[in-house]
């Protein structure tokens, strides 16, 4: 019997309310994901697909209303199995129609107090997160070293100022930041984007979490710095054996670091499985049409059209307010035939196993 996943997400729904359109934004709509201990799960998809909101929901960092509505998130922590959104049903009343949530009543004030109590010993200690914009995530009025020291002492109250400082310096050296002694006393505004990102990695790892979430860790960095950050994460993964969830638009980054990959579209996971089966599309492997379209749009010599243009995915990302009744990708898909069109338009496909480790949400593989 295989061990329980390090992190298991089941039927997670996170909605926001648009006062302008008087409707719900289905940002995360029934997401199922898992990552095993020591693995790296890469999550890829276009902007607005729900990647970051899924992980912010896991971290208990959703502030807008109504936020998390239902689901289960289970972490195998150092102290055993922990539900990260416990008793969510006690705070939410849902009205469903045709498998869709049409009405929500949520005690958001009580829920936020409840989730903060739950996550107090988890966030930053068991799970750490690297955010998209490191300069914005760091406090501009406090030195980098002091921020890492505060993180260490917050989760390890027995640490003295001296021992916490030594640990902070150790992690700055470990992430190979340039001139760590001087960077320790520097403010974030004095550092480059790449140095700030390394400082964020050091802060995230200073409390020795078992799970690291990296949200677009190379965004906004030049190609050389991107490559060095990817190499750093790869070395840390190998040396520490840490479980990692990596969110990125850059499929080359996902490919370099991931053991498994999840492809998200329109707030749902449309494919989930081994990286080799998803990122190396072969004729004998059944991939979601969206995955194939993503890979075909990568800037690469083999993807250049005869007119010299790169391939692109036709159409627009779906409106997650007015979601389709059927497959979310149906308006941009060219893979189905006339026999499947009615089903693709009117019925939602499930995420089903096509091999023991590989799941796809597509009617092509459910007939």
NUVO-757147 format. One record per residue (C-alpha): x, y, z; chain; residue in three letters; residue number from 0. Coordinates in steps of 0.5 Angstrom, whole numbers, plus 500, padded with zeros to 3 digits. Example, Ala and Ser with C-alpha at 12.3 -4.5 7.8 and 13.67 -1.06 7.14 Angstrom:
<atoms>
+-----+-----+-----+-------+------+-----+
|  px |  py |  pz | kette | rest |  nr |
+-----+-----+-----+-------+------+-----+
| 525 | 491 | 516 |     A |  Ala |   0 |
| 527 | 498 | 514 |     A |  Ser |   1 |
+-----+-----+-----+-------+------+-----+
</atoms>
This chain:
<atoms>
+-----+-----+-----+-------+------+-----+
|  px |  py |  pz | kette | rest |  nr |
+-----+-----+-----+-------+------+-----+
| 500 | 500 | 500 |     A |  Unk |   0 |
| 503 | 507 | 498 |     A |  Unk |   1 |
| 504 | 512 | 503 |     A |  Unk |   2 |
| 499 | 518 | 504 |     A |  Unk |   3 |
| 501 | 524 | 499 |     A |  Unk |   4 |
| 505 | 529 | 503 |     A |  Unk |   5 |
| 499 | 534 | 501 |     A |  Unk |   6 |
| 492 | 532 | 498 |     A |  Unk |   7 |
| 487 | 537 | 495 |     A |  Unk |   8 |
| 480 | 534 | 494 |     A |  Unk |   9 |
| 474 | 538 | 491 |     A |  Unk |  10 |
| 477 | 545 | 493 |     A |  Unk |  11 |
| 472 | 551 | 491 |     A |  Unk |  12 |
| 475 | 558 | 492 |     A |  Unk |  13 |
| 470 | 564 | 489 |     A |  Unk |  14 |
| 470 | 571 | 489 |     A |  Unk |  15 |
| 464 | 576 | 488 |     A |  Unk |  16 |
| 464 | 581 | 482 |     A |  Unk |  17 |
| 459 | 587 | 485 |     A |  Unk |  18 |
| 460 | 590 | 478 |     A |  Unk |  19 |
| 457 | 583 | 475 |     A |  Unk |  20 |
| 453 | 581 | 481 |     A |  Unk |  21 |
| 456 | 574 | 480 |     A |  Unk |  22 |
| 461 | 569 | 482 |     A |  Unk |  23 |
| 468 | 568 | 480 |     A |  Unk |  24 |
| 469 | 561 | 479 |     A |  Unk |  25 |
| 477 | 562 | 481 |     A |  Unk |  26 |
| 478 | 555 | 483 |     A |  Unk |  27 |
| 472 | 550 | 481 |     A |  Unk |  28 |
| 473 | 543 | 484 |     A |  Unk |  29 |
| 481 | 542 | 484 |     A |  Unk |  30 |
| 484 | 535 | 486 |     A |  Unk |  31 |
| 491 | 535 | 486 |     A |  Unk |  32 |
| 496 | 531 | 490 |     A |  Unk |  33 |
| 504 | 531 | 491 |     A |  Unk |  34 |
| 508 | 526 | 495 |     A |  Unk |  35 |
| 513 | 527 | 500 |     A |  Unk |  36 |
| 520 | 529 | 496 |     A |  Unk |  37 |
| 517 | 530 | 490 |     A |  Unk |  38 |
| 516 | 537 | 486 |     A |  Unk |  39 |
| 509 | 538 | 483 |     A |  Unk |  40 |
| 509 | 543 | 477 |     A |  Unk |  41 |
| 503 | 547 | 476 |     A |  Unk |  42 |
| 502 | 550 | 469 |     A |  Unk |  43 |
| 497 | 554 | 465 |     A |  Unk |  44 |
| 495 | 561 | 463 |     A |  Unk |  45 |
| 494 | 567 | 467 |     A |  Unk |  46 |
| 487 | 566 | 470 |     A |  Unk |  47 |
| 487 | 559 | 470 |     A |  Unk |  48 |
| 487 | 559 | 478 |     A |  Unk |  49 |
| 494 | 556 | 480 |     A |  Unk |  50 |
| 496 | 562 | 485 |     A |  Unk |  51 |
| 489 | 562 | 488 |     A |  Unk |  52 |
| 489 | 554 | 489 |     A |  Unk |  53 |
| 496 | 555 | 493 |     A |  Unk |  54 |
| 493 | 561 | 497 |     A |  Unk |  55 |
| 487 | 557 | 499 |     A |  Unk |  56 |
| 492 | 552 | 502 |     A |  Unk |  57 |
| 496 | 557 | 505 |     A |  Unk |  58 |
| 490 | 560 | 508 |     A |  Unk |  59 |
| 491 | 567 | 505 |     A |  Unk |  60 |
| 485 | 569 | 501 |     A |  Unk |  61 |
| 482 | 575 | 504 |     A |  Unk |  62 |
| 477 | 577 | 499 |     A |  Unk |  63 |
| 470 | 574 | 500 |     A |  Unk |  64 |
| 467 | 569 | 500 |     A |  Unk |  65 |
| 473 | 565 | 499 |     A |  Unk |  66 |
| 474 | 558 | 500 |     A |  Unk |  67 |
| 467 | 555 | 500 |     A |  Unk |  68 |
| 468 | 547 | 500 |     A |  Unk |  69 |
| 473 | 542 | 500 |     A |  Unk |  70 |
| 479 | 538 | 504 |     A |  Unk |  71 |
| 486 | 540 | 504 |     A |  Unk |  72 |
| 490 | 534 | 508 |     A |  Unk |  73 |
| 498 | 535 | 510 |     A |  Unk |  74 |
| 502 | 530 | 513 |     A |  Unk |  75 |
| 506 | 534 | 517 |     A |  Unk |  76 |
| 511 | 533 | 523 |     A |  Unk |  77 |
| 506 | 532 | 528 |     A |  Unk |  78 |
| 501 | 527 | 523 |     A |  Unk |  79 |
| 495 | 528 | 519 |     A |  Unk |  80 |
| 492 | 536 | 519 |     A |  Unk |  81 |
| 486 | 538 | 515 |     A |  Unk |  82 |
| 488 | 545 | 513 |     A |  Unk |  83 |
| 481 | 548 | 512 |     A |  Unk |  84 |
| 477 | 544 | 518 |     A |  Unk |  85 |
| 470 | 544 | 519 |     A |  Unk |  86 |
| 469 | 549 | 513 |     A |  Unk |  87 |
| 462 | 546 | 512 |     A |  Unk |  88 |
| 460 | 550 | 519 |     A |  Unk |  89 |
| 462 | 556 | 516 |     A |  Unk |  90 |
| 458 | 556 | 509 |     A |  Unk |  91 |
| 451 | 555 | 507 |     A |  Unk |  92 |
| 451 | 553 | 499 |     A |  Unk |  93 |
| 445 | 552 | 494 |     A |  Unk |  94 |
| 447 | 548 | 488 |     A |  Unk |  95 |
| 443 | 547 | 482 |     A |  Unk |  96 |
| 446 | 543 | 476 |     A |  Unk |  97 |
| 452 | 541 | 479 |     A |  Unk |  98 |
| 454 | 549 | 480 |     A |  Unk |  99 |
| 454 | 553 | 486 |     A |  Unk | 100 |
| 449 | 559 | 485 |     A |  Unk | 101 |
| 448 | 562 | 492 |     A |  Unk | 102 |
| 453 | 563 | 498 |     A |  Unk | 103 |
| 452 | 565 | 505 |     A |  Unk | 104 |
| 459 | 565 | 509 |     A |  Unk | 105 |
| 461 | 567 | 516 |     A |  Unk | 106 |
| 467 | 570 | 513 |     A |  Unk | 107 |
| 469 | 574 | 520 |     A |  Unk | 108 |
| 469 | 567 | 524 |     A |  Unk | 109 |
| 472 | 563 | 518 |     A |  Unk | 110 |
| 478 | 568 | 518 |     A |  Unk | 111 |
| 479 | 567 | 526 |     A |  Unk | 112 |
| 478 | 560 | 525 |     A |  Unk | 113 |
| 483 | 559 | 519 |     A |  Unk | 114 |
| 488 | 563 | 523 |     A |  Unk | 115 |
| 488 | 559 | 529 |     A |  Unk | 116 |
| 489 | 553 | 525 |     A |  Unk | 117 |
| 495 | 556 | 520 |     A |  Unk | 118 |
| 499 | 559 | 526 |     A |  Unk | 119 |
| 503 | 553 | 527 |     A |  Unk | 120 |
| 503 | 551 | 520 |     A |  Unk | 121 |
| 504 | 557 | 515 |     A |  Unk | 122 |
| 512 | 559 | 515 |     A |  Unk | 123 |
| 514 | 552 | 519 |     A |  Unk | 124 |
| 511 | 546 | 516 |     A |  Unk | 125 |
| 509 | 550 | 509 |     A |  Unk | 126 |
| 513 | 556 | 506 |     A |  Unk | 127 |
| 511 | 560 | 500 |     A |  Unk | 128 |
| 516 | 564 | 496 |     A |  Unk | 129 |
| 511 | 569 | 492 |     A |  Unk | 130 |
| 511 | 572 | 485 |     A |  Unk | 131 |
| 514 | 579 | 487 |     A |  Unk | 132 |
| 520 | 578 | 492 |     A |  Unk | 133 |
| 521 | 586 | 493 |     A |  Unk | 134 |
| 514 | 587 | 494 |     A |  Unk | 135 |
| 513 | 581 | 499 |     A |  Unk | 136 |
| 519 | 583 | 503 |     A |  Unk | 137 |
| 519 | 589 | 508 |     A |  Unk | 138 |
| 522 | 595 | 505 |     A |  Unk | 139 |
| 523 | 598 | 512 |     A |  Unk | 140 |
| 527 | 592 | 515 |     A |  Unk | 141 |
| 534 | 589 | 513 |     A |  Unk | 142 |
| 534 | 583 | 510 |     A |  Unk | 143 |
| 537 | 579 | 515 |     A |  Unk | 144 |
| 533 | 582 | 521 |     A |  Unk | 145 |
| 527 | 579 | 517 |     A |  Unk | 146 |
| 530 | 572 | 517 |     A |  Unk | 147 |
| 532 | 573 | 524 |     A |  Unk | 148 |
| 524 | 574 | 526 |     A |  Unk | 149 |
| 522 | 568 | 522 |     A |  Unk | 150 |
| 527 | 564 | 525 |     A |  Unk | 151 |
| 525 | 566 | 532 |     A |  Unk | 152 |
| 517 | 566 | 530 |     A |  Unk | 153 |
| 517 | 559 | 529 |     A |  Unk | 154 |
| 522 | 557 | 534 |     A |  Unk | 155 |
| 521 | 561 | 540 |     A |  Unk | 156 |
| 527 | 558 | 544 |     A |  Unk | 157 |
| 532 | 561 | 539 |     A |  Unk | 158 |
| 536 | 566 | 542 |     A |  Unk | 159 |
| 538 | 573 | 538 |     A |  Unk | 160 |
| 545 | 570 | 537 |     A |  Unk | 161 |
| 543 | 563 | 534 |     A |  Unk | 162 |
| 537 | 566 | 530 |     A |  Unk | 163 |
| 542 | 571 | 527 |     A |  Unk | 164 |
| 547 | 565 | 525 |     A |  Unk | 165 |
| 542 | 561 | 522 |     A |  Unk | 166 |
| 540 | 567 | 518 |     A |  Unk | 167 |
| 547 | 568 | 516 |     A |  Unk | 168 |
| 547 | 560 | 514 |     A |  Unk | 169 |
| 541 | 560 | 509 |     A |  Unk | 170 |
| 544 | 567 | 506 |     A |  Unk | 171 |
| 550 | 563 | 504 |     A |  Unk | 172 |
| 546 | 557 | 503 |     A |  Unk | 173 |
| 542 | 560 | 497 |     A |  Unk | 174 |
| 549 | 563 | 494 |     A |  Unk | 175 |
| 547 | 570 | 495 |     A |  Unk | 176 |
| 553 | 575 | 493 |     A |  Unk | 177 |
| 557 | 578 | 499 |     A |  Unk | 178 |
| 552 | 575 | 505 |     A |  Unk | 179 |
| 555 | 579 | 510 |     A |  Unk | 180 |
| 553 | 585 | 507 |     A |  Unk | 181 |
| 547 | 583 | 504 |     A |  Unk | 182 |
| 545 | 581 | 511 |     A |  Unk | 183 |
| 544 | 589 | 513 |     A |  Unk | 184 |
| 542 | 591 | 507 |     A |  Unk | 185 |
| 535 | 593 | 505 |     A |  Unk | 186 |
| 531 | 590 | 500 |     A |  Unk | 187 |
| 531 | 596 | 496 |     A |  Unk | 188 |
| 538 | 596 | 496 |     A |  Unk | 189 |
| 538 | 589 | 492 |     A |  Unk | 190 |
| 537 | 587 | 485 |     A |  Unk | 191 |
| 531 | 582 | 484 |     A |  Unk | 192 |
| 535 | 576 | 483 |     A |  Unk | 193 |
| 538 | 578 | 490 |     A |  Unk | 194 |
| 531 | 579 | 493 |     A |  Unk | 195 |
| 529 | 572 | 490 |     A |  Unk | 196 |
| 535 | 569 | 494 |     A |  Unk | 197 |
| 533 | 572 | 500 |     A |  Unk | 198 |
| 526 | 570 | 500 |     A |  Unk | 199 |
| 528 | 563 | 499 |     A |  Unk | 200 |
| 533 | 563 | 505 |     A |  Unk | 201 |
| 527 | 566 | 509 |     A |  Unk | 202 |
| 522 | 561 | 507 |     A |  Unk | 203 |
| 527 | 555 | 508 |     A |  Unk | 204 |
| 530 | 558 | 515 |     A |  Unk | 205 |
| 524 | 555 | 519 |     A |  Unk | 206 |
| 526 | 548 | 515 |     A |  Unk | 207 |
| 519 | 547 | 512 |     A |  Unk | 208 |
| 517 | 540 | 509 |     A |  Unk | 209 |
| 513 | 543 | 504 |     A |  Unk | 210 |
| 516 | 549 | 499 |     A |  Unk | 211 |
| 511 | 553 | 495 |     A |  Unk | 212 |
| 514 | 557 | 489 |     A |  Unk | 213 |
| 510 | 562 | 486 |     A |  Unk | 214 |
| 513 | 564 | 479 |     A |  Unk | 215 |
| 520 | 564 | 482 |     A |  Unk | 216 |
| 523 | 567 | 476 |     A |  Unk | 217 |
| 518 | 572 | 473 |     A |  Unk | 218 |
| 521 | 579 | 472 |     A |  Unk | 219 |
| 528 | 576 | 472 |     A |  Unk | 220 |
| 533 | 576 | 466 |     A |  Unk | 221 |
| 535 | 570 | 463 |     A |  Unk | 222 |
| 541 | 569 | 466 |     A |  Unk | 223 |
| 538 | 570 | 473 |     A |  Unk | 224 |
| 532 | 566 | 472 |     A |  Unk | 225 |
| 537 | 560 | 470 |     A |  Unk | 226 |
| 541 | 561 | 477 |     A |  Unk | 227 |
| 535 | 561 | 481 |     A |  Unk | 228 |
| 532 | 554 | 477 |     A |  Unk | 229 |
| 539 | 551 | 479 |     A |  Unk | 230 |
| 539 | 554 | 486 |     A |  Unk | 231 |
| 532 | 550 | 487 |     A |  Unk | 232 |
| 534 | 544 | 484 |     A |  Unk | 233 |
| 540 | 544 | 488 |     A |  Unk | 234 |
| 536 | 545 | 494 |     A |  Unk | 235 |
| 531 | 540 | 492 |     A |  Unk | 236 |
| 537 | 535 | 491 |     A |  Unk | 237 |
| 540 | 536 | 498 |     A |  Unk | 238 |
| 534 | 537 | 503 |     A |  Unk | 239 |
| 529 | 532 | 500 |     A |  Unk | 240 |
| 524 | 538 | 501 |     A |  Unk | 241 |
| 517 | 537 | 497 |     A |  Unk | 242 |
| 516 | 543 | 493 |     A |  Unk | 243 |
| 510 | 545 | 489 |     A |  Unk | 244 |
| 512 | 550 | 483 |     A |  Unk | 245 |
| 508 | 555 | 479 |     A |  Unk | 246 |
| 510 | 558 | 473 |     A |  Unk | 247 |
| 508 | 560 | 466 |     A |  Unk | 248 |
| 515 | 558 | 464 |     A |  Unk | 249 |
| 514 | 550 | 461 |     A |  Unk | 250 |
| 522 | 550 | 461 |     A |  Unk | 251 |
| 522 | 552 | 468 |     A |  Unk | 252 |
| 517 | 546 | 470 |     A |  Unk | 253 |
| 520 | 541 | 466 |     A |  Unk | 254 |
| 527 | 542 | 469 |     A |  Unk | 255 |
| 525 | 541 | 476 |     A |  Unk | 256 |
| 518 | 537 | 476 |     A |  Unk | 257 |
| 517 | 530 | 477 |     A |  Unk | 258 |
| 509 | 531 | 476 |     A |  Unk | 259 |
| 505 | 536 | 473 |     A |  Unk | 260 |
| 498 | 539 | 473 |     A |  Unk | 261 |
| 495 | 543 | 468 |     A |  Unk | 262 |
| 490 | 548 | 470 |     A |  Unk | 263 |
| 485 | 551 | 465 |     A |  Unk | 264 |
| 479 | 555 | 467 |     A |  Unk | 265 |
| 479 | 554 | 475 |     A |  Unk | 266 |
| 480 | 546 | 474 |     A |  Unk | 267 |
| 485 | 541 | 473 |     A |  Unk | 268 |
| 485 | 538 | 466 |     A |  Unk | 269 |
| 491 | 534 | 467 |     A |  Unk | 270 |
| 495 | 531 | 472 |     A |  Unk | 271 |
| 501 | 526 | 472 |     A |  Unk | 272 |
| 508 | 524 | 471 |     A |  Unk | 273 |
| 512 | 530 | 468 |     A |  Unk | 274 |
| 515 | 525 | 462 |     A |  Unk | 275 |
| 508 | 524 | 460 |     A |  Unk | 276 |
| 505 | 531 | 460 |     A |  Unk | 277 |
| 511 | 535 | 458 |     A |  Unk | 278 |
| 514 | 530 | 452 |     A |  Unk | 279 |
| 507 | 529 | 448 |     A |  Unk | 280 |
| 508 | 523 | 444 |     A |  Unk | 281 |
| 503 | 519 | 439 |     A |  Unk | 282 |
| 501 | 514 | 444 |     A |  Unk | 283 |
| 500 | 518 | 450 |     A |  Unk | 284 |
| 493 | 521 | 451 |     A |  Unk | 285 |
| 494 | 528 | 453 |     A |  Unk | 286 |
| 489 | 534 | 454 |     A |  Unk | 287 |
| 488 | 538 | 448 |     A |  Unk | 288 |
| 490 | 544 | 452 |     A |  Unk | 289 |
| 496 | 541 | 454 |     A |  Unk | 290 |
| 498 | 540 | 447 |     A |  Unk | 291 |
| 496 | 547 | 445 |     A |  Unk | 292 |
| 500 | 550 | 450 |     A |  Unk | 293 |
| 506 | 545 | 448 |     A |  Unk | 294 |
| 505 | 547 | 441 |     A |  Unk | 295 |
| 506 | 555 | 443 |     A |  Unk | 296 |
| 513 | 554 | 446 |     A |  Unk | 297 |
| 518 | 559 | 442 |     A |  Unk | 298 |
| 521 | 553 | 439 |     A |  Unk | 299 |
| 524 | 552 | 432 |     A |  Unk | 300 |
| 519 | 546 | 431 |     A |  Unk | 301 |
| 513 | 550 | 433 |     A |  Unk | 302 |
| 515 | 556 | 427 |     A |  Unk | 303 |
| 509 | 556 | 422 |     A |  Unk | 304 |
| 511 | 557 | 415 |     A |  Unk | 305 |
| 509 | 564 | 415 |     A |  Unk | 306 |
| 515 | 565 | 420 |     A |  Unk | 307 |
| 510 | 566 | 426 |     A |  Unk | 308 |
| 509 | 562 | 432 |     A |  Unk | 309 |
| 503 | 557 | 433 |     A |  Unk | 310 |
| 498 | 560 | 438 |     A |  Unk | 311 |
| 492 | 558 | 442 |     A |  Unk | 312 |
| 486 | 561 | 438 |     A |  Unk | 313 |
| 481 | 564 | 442 |     A |  Unk | 314 |
| 481 | 567 | 449 |     A |  Unk | 315 |
| 481 | 564 | 456 |     A |  Unk | 316 |
| 474 | 563 | 459 |     A |  Unk | 317 |
| 470 | 568 | 463 |     A |  Unk | 318 |
| 470 | 564 | 470 |     A |  Unk | 319 |
| 464 | 568 | 471 |     A |  Unk | 320 |
| 460 | 565 | 466 |     A |  Unk | 321 |
| 463 | 558 | 465 |     A |  Unk | 322 |
| 461 | 553 | 460 |     A |  Unk | 323 |
| 456 | 548 | 462 |     A |  Unk | 324 |
| 461 | 543 | 459 |     A |  Unk | 325 |
| 468 | 543 | 458 |     A |  Unk | 326 |
| 471 | 549 | 459 |     A |  Unk | 327 |
| 476 | 549 | 453 |     A |  Unk | 328 |
| 471 | 547 | 448 |     A |  Unk | 329 |
| 471 | 554 | 445 |     A |  Unk | 330 |
| 478 | 553 | 443 |     A |  Unk | 331 |
| 479 | 546 | 442 |     A |  Unk | 332 |
| 480 | 543 | 435 |     A |  Unk | 333 |
| 480 | 536 | 437 |     A |  Unk | 334 |
| 473 | 533 | 438 |     A |  Unk | 335 |
| 469 | 531 | 432 |     A |  Unk | 336 |
| 462 | 532 | 430 |     A |  Unk | 337 |
| 460 | 526 | 435 |     A |  Unk | 338 |
| 463 | 529 | 441 |     A |  Unk | 339 |
| 461 | 536 | 440 |     A |  Unk | 340 |
| 454 | 536 | 444 |     A |  Unk | 341 |
| 457 | 532 | 450 |     A |  Unk | 342 |
| 463 | 537 | 450 |     A |  Unk | 343 |
| 458 | 543 | 450 |     A |  Unk | 344 |
| 453 | 541 | 455 |     A |  Unk | 345 |
| 456 | 536 | 459 |     A |  Unk | 346 |
| 462 | 537 | 464 |     A |  Unk | 347 |
| 468 | 531 | 463 |     A |  Unk | 348 |
| 471 | 528 | 470 |     A |  Unk | 349 |
| 478 | 528 | 471 |     A |  Unk | 350 |
| 479 | 520 | 470 |     A |  Unk | 351 |
| 485 | 516 | 470 |     A |  Unk | 352 |
| 488 | 513 | 463 |     A |  Unk | 353 |
| 494 | 510 | 467 |     A |  Unk | 354 |
| 495 | 509 | 474 |     A |  Unk | 355 |
| 499 | 515 | 475 |     A |  Unk | 356 |
| 496 | 520 | 469 |     A |  Unk | 357 |
| 489 | 523 | 469 |     A |  Unk | 358 |
| 486 | 527 | 464 |     A |  Unk | 359 |
| 479 | 531 | 464 |     A |  Unk | 360 |
| 477 | 530 | 457 |     A |  Unk | 361 |
| 471 | 527 | 453 |     A |  Unk | 362 |
| 476 | 524 | 448 |     A |  Unk | 363 |
| 478 | 519 | 453 |     A |  Unk | 364 |
| 471 | 517 | 457 |     A |  Unk | 365 |
| 467 | 514 | 451 |     A |  Unk | 366 |
+-----+-----+-----+-------+------+-----+
</atoms>
